[in-house]
């Protein structure tokens, strides 16, 4: 679900970097408002590594293959740390094994990072009523993971479809994009289930990790 180099126009690339820069700056601003901004850096580093490694795990779904994203999990557990963490993970993915690209780094950060922030607010709904339970944590964990990947799929289609060059077979390219998006729909329940299970597990063994999110 990465947008590769050479696909989008310069205005789209610039817009992607502009939105990514603004989102990163705001995320850092919110992080610095915490009592101890550095406290969650180890947690963010661990999940950045998980995000990086998850892209190696490919699931074949003809006519393509998909891989885990974990942006919903990162948003649910990291909060505002999620956007800069995803940005760093995408940079290393692009540099080390050409997932995405450097020119489209900002666009890809928006496609995966902005939904992670949304998932953060979705997961926080579990605190309504001030009654914390495994069931509520599991439900909102599932919703956080599922909603994040759903938004990412939508953003990917929006960017990809509107970046098709008029010099190629537009209809064929659009069909390929839709096929890729449909294949990724399988990730919605998978990402939701992974986020739910890990959130419930952390609530049981290390609840302090979920404090503040």
Beta strands, then each sheet from edge to edge (+ up, - down):
strand 1: 58-61
strand 2: 64-67
sheet 1: 1+ 2-
end
